[in-house]
Amino acid sequence: MGSIILILITTSFTGCVKNWNPRYGIKYKVEVVKVIDGDTFDVILPNGTIGRIRLLGVDCPETTAENNKRYEYDSIVDLECLATYGLEAKDYAENILTNKIVYIQFDPQAGFKGYYGRWLAYIFLLNQTDFGEELLKHGYARVYVEGNFSKEDCYLNIENQAIENKTGLWSCPSKETYGIVILTVHYNAEGRDEENLNDEYVVIKNIDTTPIDVTGYRLNDEVNHTYYFPEHYIIEPGVIVKIHTGSGNNTEYDLYWNNDYPIWNNNGDTAYLWNADDILIDTYRWG
């Protein structure tokens, strides 16, 4: 009989939890109960449930080197340095936000939730300080230009000042670039490499602000297996392109070496990228 009563009571309390349907333009008070990293937090929402907030408009480095990416933060390639600032950003957020009451506010340009189901919101301290702005001022984050949000111009101005002053992560070593860079090499294809050649690929990106014609560019490994880019192939600003080892039809985002055997050594190799003037413009090494 006691078990039946307990079940009924539990069911009644569960049924009392209401869905939360926030509106734009309103600042809601929440309590931060856990800091996941510099830009992600668990909070108690106004309906009493726990929700995960992804801070809108900024992006802090990951806290481990292997989870950071080359050139994600301008021309920075020192991933260990970025991880250091990822940890500093988390510590900063913990000191400012843990167990604190703050405001969250949503932006109609971004929507309420992101791809992973997290709430997308600005966070304001009780004195109305924008926490995202503080992260940018201290050099603990970059502006997340891949998303849509109304404060982008304001945030970019703050980021530019931090870059100019080499504040925080912007003091990490960077390198001179020529527009096209190697982001990574996916050298170990799923299964047997020779049976899955198109899952072996090099990822490049145009980090410049103008389109780049890669006619005359080439890519090679340590033993000089060489791929020549197609003539009049244009890579638009911000576009990421994969160069697959196997065969296929070239597109805006995928190029094919048309090789019938694997190129990249799983145990260690180096990818070299050359421009049309025979200048080595980037390398990517592993092993």
C-alpha positions as CSV (number, residue, x, y, z in Angstrom):
1,M,0.0,0.0,0.0
2,G,2.9,2.4,0.9
3,S,4.4,1.8,-2.5
4,I,1.2,2.8,-4.3
5,I,1.0,6.0,-2.3
6,L,4.6,6.8,-3.0
7,I,4.0,6.3,-6.8
8,L,1.0,8.6,-6.7
9,I,2.8,11.3,-4.8
10,T,5.8,11.2,-7.2
11,T,3.5,11.3,-10.2
12,S,1.7,14.3,-8.8
13,F,4.8,16.3,-8.2
14,T,6.2,15.4,-11.7
15,G,3.0,16.6,-13.3
16,C,3.4,20.0,-11.6
17,V,6.5,20.9,-13.6
18,K,5.5,23.4,-16.3
19,N,7.1,23.8,-19.7
20,W,9.0,27.1,-19.9
21,N,8.2,29.3,-22.8
22,P,10.3,32.4,-22.6
23,R,9.9,35.5,-24.8
24,Y,12.4,37.8,-26.5
25,G,13.3,41.2,-25.0
26,I,12.8,40.1,-21.3
27,K,15.6,39.5,-18.8
28,Y,14.9,36.4,-16.7
29,K,16.5,35.8,-13.3
30,V,18.2,32.4,-13.0
31,E,20.7,30.8,-10.7
32,V,24.0,29.4,-12.1
33,V,24.5,26.0,-10.5
34,K,27.4,24.7,-12.6
35,V,30.0,26.1,-15.0
36,I,30.8,23.6,-17.8
37,D,33.4,25.8,-19.4
38,G,33.9,29.5,-20.2
39,D,30.8,29.8,-22.3
40,T,28.4,27.0,-21.2
41,F,26.5,26.8,-17.9
42,D,23.8,24.9,-16.1
43,V,21.1,27.2,-14.4
44,I,17.9,26.9,-12.6
45,L,15.3,28.2,-15.0
46,P,12.2,30.2,-13.9
47,N,10.1,27.1,-13.9
48,G,12.4,25.3,-11.5
49,T,14.1,22.9,-13.9
50,I,17.8,22.8,-14.8
51,G,18.6,24.1,-18.2
52,R,21.9,24.4,-20.1
53,I,22.8,27.8,-21.4
54,R,25.2,28.3,-24.3
55,L,26.4,31.9,-24.0
56,L,25.3,33.8,-27.2
57,G,27.8,35.5,-29.5
58,V,31.1,34.3,-28.0
59,D,33.3,31.2,-28.2
60,C,35.9,30.3,-25.6
61,P,38.8,27.9,-26.4
62,E,38.4,24.3,-25.4
63,T,40.2,23.2,-22.2
64,T,42.4,20.6,-23.9
65,A,44.8,21.1,-26.9
66,E,43.4,18.2,-28.9
67,N,39.9,19.7,-28.9
68,N,41.1,23.1,-30.2
69,K,41.6,23.9,-33.9
70,R,44.3,25.7,-35.9
71,Y,43.2,29.1,-37.2
72,E,39.9,29.0,-35.4
73,Y,41.2,32.0,-33.5
74,D,42.6,34.2,-36.3
75,S,46.0,32.9,-37.2
76,I,46.8,31.2,-33.9
77,V,48.2,27.6,-34.3
78,D,49.5,27.0,-30.7
79,L,46.7,24.7,-29.4
80,E,48.4,24.2,-26.0
81,C,48.3,28.0,-25.5
82,L,44.7,28.1,-26.5
83,A,43.9,25.3,-24.0
84,T,45.5,27.3,-21.3
85,Y,43.2,30.2,-21.9
86,G,40.2,27.8,-22.2
87,L,41.0,26.8,-18.6
88,E,41.4,30.4,-17.5
89,A,38.1,31.3,-19.1
90,K,36.4,28.5,-17.1
91,D,38.1,29.6,-13.9
92,Y,37.0,33.2,-14.6
93,A,33.4,32.1,-15.2
94,E,33.4,29.9,-12.0
95,N,34.6,32.8,-9.9
96,I,32.0,35.3,-11.3
97,L,29.0,33.0,-11.9
98,T,28.9,29.9,-9.7
99,N,25.9,29.9,-7.3
100,K,25.1,33.5,-8.4
101,I,21.8,35.0,-9.5
102,V,22.1,36.4,-13.0
103,Y,19.8,37.5,-15.9
104,I,19.5,35.7,-19.2
105,Q,18.1,37.3,-22.3
106,F,17.3,35.8,-25.7
107,D,17.9,37.3,-29.1
108,P,15.3,36.8,-32.0
109,Q,18.2,36.7,-34.5
110,A,19.6,33.6,-32.8
111,G,16.4,31.8,-31.7
112,F,15.9,30.2,-28.4
113,K,17.9,27.0,-28.8
114,G,20.9,25.8,-30.8
115,Y,21.8,22.6,-32.7
116,Y,22.5,20.7,-29.5
117,G,19.3,21.7,-27.7
118,R,21.0,24.2,-25.4
119,W,19.4,27.6,-24.7
120,L,21.1,30.4,-26.5
121,A,21.2,33.5,-24.3
122,Y,23.2,36.5,-23.2
123,I,24.1,36.6,-19.5
124,F,24.0,39.8,-17.5
125,L,25.2,40.2,-13.9
126,L,22.8,41.9,-11.5
127,N,24.6,45.2,-12.1
128,Q,23.7,44.7,-15.9
129,T,27.3,43.9,-16.9
130,D,27.3,41.8,-20.1
131,F,29.3,38.7,-19.2
132,G,30.0,38.0,-22.9
133,E,31.6,41.4,-23.2
134,E,33.8,40.7,-20.2
135,L,35.1,37.5,-21.7
136,L,36.0,39.4,-24.9
137,K,37.7,42.3,-23.0
138,H,39.9,39.8,-21.0
139,G,40.8,37.9,-24.2
140,Y,39.1,34.7,-23.0
141,A,36.9,34.4,-26.1
142,R,36.4,35.2,-29.7
143,V,33.3,36.5,-31.4
144,Y,31.2,33.6,-32.7
145,V,30.7,35.1,-36.2
146,E,29.3,31.8,-37.5
147,G,26.1,32.5,-35.7
148,N,23.5,35.2,-36.0
149,F,22.9,37.7,-33.1
150,S,22.2,41.4,-32.8
151,K,25.2,42.4,-30.7
152,E,27.8,41.2,-33.3
153,D,29.1,44.6,-34.3
154,C,29.5,45.6,-30.6
155,Y,31.3,42.4,-29.8
156,L,33.6,42.7,-32.8
157,N,34.7,46.1,-31.7
158,I,35.6,44.7,-28.3
159,E,37.4,41.8,-29.8
160,N,39.4,44.0,-32.2
161,Q,40.7,46.0,-29.2
162,A,41.7,42.8,-27.4
163,I,43.6,41.6,-30.6
164,E,45.3,44.9,-30.9
165,N,46.5,44.8,-27.3
166,K,47.3,41.1,-27.5
167,T,45.1,40.5,-24.5
168,G,44.6,37.0,-23.2
169,L,44.5,34.3,-25.9
170,W,45.5,36.8,-28.5
171,S,49.0,36.7,-27.1
172,C,49.3,33.1,-28.2
173,P,51.8,32.5,-31.0
174,S,50.4,33.0,-34.5
175,K,52.0,32.7,-37.9
176,E,52.0,34.7,-41.1
177,T,49.5,33.3,-43.5
178,Y,48.8,33.5,-47.2
179,G,45.0,33.1,-47.1
180,I,44.7,29.4,-47.6
181,V,45.7,27.2,-44.6
182,I,45.6,23.6,-43.6
183,L,43.1,23.0,-40.7
184,T,43.8,19.3,-40.3
185,V,44.5,16.0,-42.1
186,H,42.2,13.0,-41.6
187,Y,44.9,10.5,-42.4
188,N,43.4,7.4,-40.8
189,A,40.3,6.4,-42.8
190,E,37.6,4.3,-41.2
191,G,38.4,0.6,-41.8
192,R,41.2,-0.3,-44.2
193,D,42.6,2.9,-45.8
194,E,42.9,1.4,-49.2
195,E,39.2,0.4,-49.2
196,N,38.0,3.8,-48.1
197,L,40.2,6.3,-49.9
198,N,37.7,9.2,-49.8
199,D,37.7,9.1,-46.0
200,E,41.4,10.1,-46.1
201,Y,41.5,13.8,-46.8
202,V,43.1,17.1,-46.1
203,V,41.0,20.0,-44.8
204,I,41.9,23.5,-46.0
205,K,40.3,26.9,-45.5
206,N,40.4,30.4,-46.9
207,I,40.8,32.6,-43.9
208,D,41.2,35.7,-46.0
209,T,38.5,38.2,-46.6
210,T,38.6,37.9,-50.4
211,P,38.2,34.9,-52.8
212,I,41.4,33.1,-53.7
213,D,42.1,31.4,-57.1
214,V,44.2,28.3,-56.3
215,T,45.4,27.7,-59.8
216,G,49.0,26.6,-59.6
217,Y,48.7,25.5,-55.9
218,R,49.8,22.1,-54.9
219,L,49.8,19.7,-51.9
220,N,52.3,17.0,-51.2
221,D,53.5,14.6,-48.5
222,E,57.0,13.8,-47.2
223,V,57.8,11.5,-50.2
224,N,56.5,14.0,-52.7
225,H,53.2,12.4,-53.7
226,T,51.7,15.6,-55.2
227,Y,48.2,16.9,-55.8
228,Y,47.7,19.9,-58.2
229,F,44.7,22.0,-57.7
230,P,42.3,22.5,-60.6
231,E,42.7,25.5,-62.8
232,H,40.5,28.5,-62.0
233,Y,39.2,26.9,-58.8
234,I,38.1,29.7,-56.5
235,I,37.8,29.3,-52.7
236,E,35.5,31.9,-51.3
237,P,36.3,33.6,-47.9
238,G,35.6,31.4,-44.9
239,V,35.0,28.3,-47.1
240,I,36.4,25.0,-46.0
241,V,37.4,22.4,-48.7
242,K,38.4,18.8,-48.3
243,I,40.9,17.2,-50.7
244,H,40.0,13.5,-50.8
245,T,42.6,10.9,-51.8
246,G,40.1,8.9,-53.9
247,S,37.9,9.6,-56.9
248,G,34.9,11.8,-57.4
249,N,33.5,14.9,-59.0
250,N,34.9,18.2,-57.7
251,T,32.5,20.6,-56.0
252,E,32.8,23.9,-54.1
253,Y,33.6,22.0,-50.9
254,D,35.2,18.8,-52.1
255,L,38.2,18.0,-54.4
256,Y,39.5,14.6,-55.4
257,W,43.1,13.5,-55.9
258,N,41.9,10.5,-58.0
259,N,44.5,8.3,-56.5
260,D,44.1,4.5,-56.2
261,Y,46.1,4.0,-53.0
262,P,46.4,5.8,-49.7
263,I,48.7,8.9,-49.5
264,W,49.0,9.9,-45.9
265,N,51.0,7.7,-43.4
266,N,49.0,6.9,-40.3
267,N,52.1,6.6,-38.2
268,G,53.4,10.1,-39.1
269,D,53.7,12.3,-42.1
270,T,53.7,16.0,-43.1
271,A,51.3,17.8,-45.5
272,Y,52.9,20.7,-47.4
273,L,50.8,23.3,-49.1
274,W,52.5,25.5,-51.8
275,N,51.1,28.5,-53.7
276,A,51.5,29.4,-57.4
277,D,54.7,31.3,-56.6
278,D,56.3,28.1,-55.2
279,I,56.1,29.5,-51.7
280,L,55.4,27.0,-48.9
281,I,52.4,28.6,-47.2
282,D,51.5,26.0,-44.6
283,T,52.4,22.6,-43.2
284,Y,50.6,20.1,-41.0
285,R,52.6,17.4,-39.2
286,W,51.7,14.4,-37.1
287,G,53.3,11.4,-35.5
